[in-house]
């Protein structure tokens, strides 16, 4: 896909449908893509659910449990259509033959399973499973944070001072620039600063991605964050303080980054501008699958956010696969 499609120079923010897909496909191809958007996503759900290993324990003395494959499909469909658990049960009845479901789980079963601790680990395995199937490649990574809660106000609309005192699930994510795929993530309470989680988020990067450049805002300009990126072999283009000095003989990574920005400001600005792709990815997730959480328990809220991330990556892979095949 041409890089020019994702050229947002001088643009503060962009929503999901601001991408200039006319550079990639003709009008007829774009119409066909939009018509088949849900079909492609459903095919991606079925393919990855069939290939994923669940390792579910089955007891032979009691009622057979709902297969975890069916639960995974249910949770992903719930995010795809931004539905409640009751609405998801009705959707599963319609799609039971398509997904070859053994049991159509009741909405109470979906609610209870979504709040279980087992799915905290299972979502992470499925997230890594999807990314590890992609080809080995070099990438530019943008790191940022956003939040999800059951409140009417979104993360961007909430005052900065209130975020740390409210019950948000804070998402720290590493996003691949240009493809907008979420490569790694960490979930924390809202009062955890971004710089504290930078290293943990980067440790979760898939093994088939070699990051050559790290983009982040000024919240990640500490020397510890810069050292983490350098250990992964990535050049750092993080936000600088307003009073950053340009020393003639820089020593630390922050000083070297400031030296580069001072002598080649246009080059630094053009590279740093692509950091907004992380914010674009957050906007796409929240617009496609909703920015509000319906679950109340701590595990349920985290599992709901992880389901959004998994469905988001599958949605992008299904769409991009359609474009590339065309």
C-alpha positions as CSV (number, residue, x, y, z in Angstrom):
1,X,0.0,0.0,0.0
2,X,1.5,3.4,-0.9
3,X,2.8,5.5,2.0
4,X,1.2,8.6,0.5
5,X,-2.2,7.3,1.6
6,X,-1.2,7.9,5.3
7,X,0.5,11.3,4.7
8,X,-1.0,13.5,7.4
9,X,1.6,16.3,7.4
10,X,0.2,19.4,9.1
11,X,-3.0,17.6,10.2
12,X,-3.7,17.6,14.0
13,X,-5.9,14.6,14.0
14,X,-7.8,12.3,11.7
15,X,-10.7,9.9,12.1
16,X,-11.3,6.5,10.7
17,X,-12.7,7.5,7.3
18,X,-10.3,10.4,6.6
19,X,-7.9,8.1,4.8
20,X,-7.6,8.9,1.1
21,X,-8.2,5.4,-0.2
22,X,-8.8,6.8,-3.7
23,X,-5.0,6.6,-4.2
24,X,-5.2,2.9,-3.7
25,X,-8.4,1.7,-5.4
26,X,-10.9,3.1,-7.8
27,X,-14.4,4.2,-6.8
28,X,-15.8,0.8,-7.7
29,X,-13.2,-1.0,-5.5
30,X,-13.9,1.4,-2.6
31,X,-17.6,0.7,-2.8
32,X,-17.0,-3.1,-2.9
33,X,-14.7,-2.7,0.2
34,X,-17.4,-0.9,2.2
35,X,-20.1,-3.4,1.1
36,X,-18.0,-6.3,2.2
37,X,-16.6,-4.7,5.4
38,X,-18.5,-6.9,7.8
39,X,-18.2,-10.0,5.7
40,X,-14.4,-9.7,5.6
41,X,-14.3,-9.2,9.3
42,X,-16.5,-12.3,10.0
43,X,-14.2,-14.3,7.7
44,X,-11.2,-13.1,9.7
45,X,-12.8,-14.0,13.0
46,X,-13.7,-17.5,11.7
47,X,-10.2,-18.2,10.3
48,X,-8.3,-17.2,13.3
49,X,-10.7,-18.8,15.8
50,X,-10.4,-22.1,14.0
51,X,-6.5,-22.0,13.9
52,X,-6.0,-20.8,17.5
53,X,-5.2,-23.4,20.2
54,X,-7.3,-23.0,23.4
55,X,-6.2,-26.0,25.6
56,X,-9.5,-26.1,27.3
57,X,-10.0,-28.6,30.1
58,X,-13.2,-30.7,29.7
59,X,-14.6,-32.7,32.6
60,X,-16.5,-35.9,31.7
61,X,-18.7,-36.0,34.8
62,X,-20.7,-32.8,34.6
63,X,-22.5,-30.6,32.0
64,X,-20.1,-29.9,29.1
65,X,-18.7,-26.4,29.2
66,X,-19.2,-23.9,26.4
67,X,-16.2,-24.3,24.0
68,X,-13.8,-21.4,24.4
69,X,-13.7,-21.1,20.6
70,X,-17.4,-20.2,20.6
71,X,-16.8,-17.7,23.4
72,X,-14.0,-16.1,21.5
73,X,-16.2,-15.7,18.5
74,X,-19.0,-14.3,20.6
75,X,-16.8,-11.7,22.2
76,X,-15.3,-10.6,18.9
77,X,-18.8,-10.3,17.3
78,X,-20.0,-8.3,20.2
79,X,-17.2,-5.7,19.5
80,X,-17.7,-5.8,15.8
81,X,-21.3,-4.8,16.1
82,X,-20.9,-2.8,19.3
83,X,-23.6,-4.9,20.9
84,X,-24.7,-5.8,24.4
85,X,-24.5,-9.4,25.7
86,X,-28.2,-10.0,25.0
87,X,-27.9,-8.6,21.5
88,X,-24.8,-10.8,21.0
89,X,-26.8,-13.9,21.8
90,X,-29.3,-13.1,19.1
91,X,-26.5,-12.4,16.6
92,X,-24.9,-15.8,17.4
93,X,-28.2,-17.6,16.7
94,X,-28.2,-16.0,13.2
95,X,-24.5,-16.9,12.7
96,X,-24.5,-20.3,14.3
97,X,-24.3,-22.2,11.0
98,X,-21.7,-19.9,9.6
99,X,-19.3,-20.3,12.5
100,X,-20.3,-24.0,13.2
101,X,-21.0,-23.3,16.8
102,X,-21.4,-26.3,19.1
103,X,-23.4,-24.3,21.7
104,X,-24.9,-20.8,21.4
105,X,-23.9,-19.3,24.8
106,X,-26.5,-17.5,26.8
107,X,-26.0,-13.9,27.6
108,X,-25.5,-14.6,31.3
109,X,-22.7,-17.1,30.4
110,X,-21.0,-14.5,28.2
111,X,-21.2,-12.0,31.0
112,X,-19.7,-14.4,33.6
113,X,-17.0,-15.7,31.3
114,X,-16.0,-12.2,30.3
115,X,-15.3,-11.4,33.9
116,X,-13.1,-14.4,34.5
117,X,-9.3,-14.2,35.1
118,X,-8.6,-16.9,32.6
119,X,-9.6,-14.7,29.7
120,X,-7.1,-12.1,30.8
121,X,-4.3,-14.5,29.7
122,X,-6.3,-16.0,26.8
123,X,-6.8,-12.6,25.1
124,X,-3.0,-11.9,25.3
125,X,-2.3,-15.3,23.7
126,X,-4.8,-14.7,20.9
127,X,-3.4,-11.1,20.3
128,X,0.1,-12.4,20.0
129,X,-1.1,-15.4,17.8
130,X,-2.6,-13.0,15.2
131,X,0.5,-10.8,15.0
132,X,3.0,-13.7,14.9
133,X,1.4,-15.0,11.7
134,X,2.4,-11.8,9.8
135,X,5.6,-11.6,7.8
136,X,8.9,-10.5,9.3
137,X,9.4,-6.8,8.6
138,X,10.9,-3.5,9.7
139,X,8.6,-0.9,11.2
140,X,8.3,2.5,12.7
141,X,6.5,2.4,16.1
142,X,4.5,5.1,17.8
143,X,3.8,4.9,21.5
144,X,0.9,6.6,23.3
145,X,-1.8,6.1,25.8
146,X,-5.6,6.4,25.9
147,X,-8.4,5.4,28.2
148,X,-11.8,3.5,28.3
149,X,-14.5,3.8,30.9
150,X,-18.3,3.5,31.3
151,X,-18.7,7.3,31.4
152,X,-20.3,9.4,28.8
153,X,-17.2,11.6,28.3
154,X,-14.4,10.1,26.2
155,X,-10.8,10.2,27.2
156,X,-10.0,13.2,25.1
157,X,-13.0,15.1,26.5
158,X,-12.1,14.5,30.1
159,X,-10.0,17.0,32.0
160,X,-6.5,15.9,32.7
161,X,-6.8,16.3,36.4
162,X,-9.9,14.1,36.6
163,X,-8.5,11.2,34.7
164,X,-6.2,10.1,37.6
165,X,-9.1,10.1,40.1
166,X,-11.7,8.2,38.0
167,X,-12.1,4.5,37.2
168,X,-10.6,4.4,33.7
169,X,-8.8,1.5,32.1
170,X,-5.7,3.1,30.7
171,X,-4.3,1.6,27.5
172,X,-0.6,2.0,26.8
173,X,-0.1,0.8,23.2
174,X,2.7,0.6,20.6
175,X,1.2,1.2,17.2
176,X,2.9,0.4,13.9
177,X,3.1,3.5,11.8
178,X,1.3,3.4,8.4
179,X,-0.5,0.1,9.0
180,X,-2.0,1.3,12.3
181,X,-1.8,-2.2,13.8
182,X,-1.5,-2.4,17.6
183,X,1.8,-4.3,18.2
184,X,1.8,-4.4,22.0
185,X,-0.2,-3.0,24.9
186,X,-0.4,-2.8,28.7
187,X,-3.5,-2.1,30.7
188,X,-3.2,-0.1,33.9
189,X,-5.3,2.2,36.2
190,X,-5.6,5.8,35.1
191,X,-3.2,7.2,37.6
192,X,-0.1,5.4,36.1
193,X,2.1,7.7,34.1
194,X,3.0,6.7,30.6
195,X,6.7,6.8,31.1
196,X,6.5,4.0,33.8
197,X,5.0,1.6,31.3
198,X,7.1,2.3,28.2
199,X,9.6,-0.5,28.9
200,X,6.9,-3.1,29.6
201,X,5.0,-2.1,26.5
202,X,8.1,-2.5,24.3
203,X,9.0,-5.8,25.9
204,X,5.8,-7.2,24.5
205,X,6.6,-6.4,20.8
206,X,6.2,-9.4,18.5
207,X,9.4,-11.2,17.5
208,X,8.8,-10.7,13.7
209,X,8.8,-6.9,13.9
210,X,12.2,-5.0,14.0
211,X,11.5,-1.4,15.1
212,X,13.9,1.0,13.4
213,X,12.4,4.2,14.8
214,X,10.5,5.1,18.0
215,X,8.0,8.0,18.0
216,X,6.4,9.4,21.1
217,X,5.4,12.6,22.7
218,X,7.2,14.5,25.5
219,X,5.8,12.2,28.2
220,X,8.4,9.6,27.1
221,X,11.5,11.9,26.8
222,X,13.1,10.5,29.9
223,X,16.4,8.8,29.6
224,X,15.0,5.5,30.8
225,X,12.4,5.5,27.9
226,X,15.0,6.4,25.4
227,X,17.4,3.7,26.6
228,X,14.6,1.1,26.2
229,X,14.1,2.1,22.5
230,X,17.8,2.0,21.8
231,X,18.1,-1.5,23.3
232,X,15.6,-2.6,20.7
233,X,17.7,-1.0,18.0
234,X,15.4,1.9,17.3
235,X,16.3,5.6,16.7
236,X,14.4,7.9,19.1
237,X,12.2,10.7,17.9
238,X,10.4,11.7,21.1
239,X,8.9,15.1,22.0
240,X,11.3,17.7,23.4
241,X,10.8,20.2,26.2
242,X,10.4,23.8,25.2
243,X,13.6,24.7,27.0
244,X,15.7,21.9,25.5
245,X,19.3,23.0,25.0
246,X,21.5,22.2,22.1
247,X,24.9,21.2,23.5
248,X,27.9,21.2,21.1
249,X,29.0,17.8,22.4
250,X,25.9,15.8,23.4
251,X,26.3,12.8,25.7
252,X,22.9,11.5,26.7
253,X,20.3,10.3,24.2
254,X,18.1,13.2,25.0
255,X,20.9,15.6,24.3
256,X,21.7,13.9,21.0
257,X,18.0,14.0,20.1
258,X,17.9,17.8,20.9
259,X,21.1,18.3,18.9
260,X,19.5,16.6,15.8
261,X,16.3,18.6,16.2
262,X,18.2,21.9,16.4
263,X,20.4,21.3,13.4
264,X,17.8,19.6,11.1
265,X,14.5,20.9,12.4
266,X,12.5,20.2,9.2
267,X,13.7,16.6,9.1
268,X,12.9,16.1,12.8
269,X,9.5,17.6,12.4
270,X,8.6,15.5,9.4
271,X,9.6,12.3,11.2
272,X,8.0,13.3,14.5
273,X,4.7,14.2,12.8
274,X,3.9,10.5,12.2
275,X,3.6,10.1,15.9
276,X,-0.1,11.1,15.5
277,X,-0.7,7.6,13.9
278,X,-1.0,6.3,17.5
279,X,-3.8,8.8,18.2
280,X,-5.4,7.9,14.9
281,X,-5.4,4.2,15.9
282,X,-7.1,5.1,19.3
283,X,-9.7,7.1,17.4
284,X,-10.4,4.3,15.0
285,X,-10.8,1.8,17.9
286,X,-13.2,4.0,19.7
287,X,-15.2,5.0,16.7
288,X,-15.5,1.5,15.3
289,X,-16.1,-0.4,18.5
290,X,-17.2,2.2,21.0
291,X,-15.3,4.2,23.6
292,X,-17.5,3.2,26.6
293,X,-17.3,0.0,28.6
294,X,-20.4,-1.9,29.6
295,X,-18.8,-4.2,32.2
296,X,-18.4,-3.2,35.9
297,X,-15.9,-5.7,37.3
298,X,-12.2,-5.0,37.0
299,X,-11.5,-8.2,35.0
300,X,-14.5,-7.7,32.8
301,X,-13.5,-4.2,31.9
302,X,-9.9,-5.3,31.0
303,X,-11.2,-8.2,28.9
304,X,-13.6,-5.9,27.1
305,X,-10.7,-3.6,26.1
306,X,-8.6,-6.5,25.0
307,X,-11.5,-7.7,22.9
308,X,-11.6,-4.3,21.2
309,X,-7.9,-4.5,20.4
310,X,-8.1,-8.0,19.0
311,X,-11.1,-7.2,16.8
312,X,-9.4,-4.0,15.7
313,X,-6.3,-5.8,14.4
314,X,-8.5,-8.4,12.7
315,X,-10.5,-5.7,11.1
316,X,-7.4,-4.0,9.7
317,X,-5.9,-7.3,8.4
318,X,-9.2,-8.2,6.7
319,X,-9.4,-4.8,5.0
320,X,-5.8,-4.6,4.0
321,X,-5.9,-8.2,2.7
322,X,-8.8,-7.2,0.5
323,X,-6.9,-4.2,-0.8
324,X,-3.7,-6.1,-1.5
325,X,-5.5,-9.0,-3.2
326,X,-7.2,-6.5,-5.5
